[in-house]
Amino acid sequence: MSVSDPIADMLTRIRNAVKARFDSVVIPSSKLKIEIARIMQEEGYISGYEVIGSGSADSILKIYLKYKKDKSGVINGLKRVSKPSLRVYAQKEKLPRVMGGLGTVIVSTSQGVMTAKKAKKLGIGGEIICYLW
């Protein structure tokens, strides 16, 4: 079965796995999903990730989730912003902030996928993929 929005599917799988307190979640892999996982690891939302299988179409992405000492998830919320039916773009001056700067905005720019803070530093805008907090 094909998925019309694979990024939303990825975020939903992560959200459900955190609520169910799973150690890891398995997702069909793509370059964009790997970049999102890399940013999530850099920002401290997940403990790690790995791509299982070669670079072929059937490779999978395994994301290792991170929990606090009280066993609540480090990821409190995920929200998909730009969808296939409604793309959302922001200029460098109008890049959004989540939770007053405590959350993370993931942006797809002409120079790759990065956080909104990094994009603002570089002076570029782009498509807003999702919010994390």
Secondary structure, DSSP 8 states (H G I E B T S, - for coil): ---S-HHHHHHHHHHHHHHTT-SEEEEE--HHHHHHHHHHHHTTSEEEEEEES-SSTT-EEEEEE-B-TTS-BS---EEE-S-SSS--EE-GGG---SGGGTSEEEEEETTEEEEHHHHHHHT--EEEEEEE-
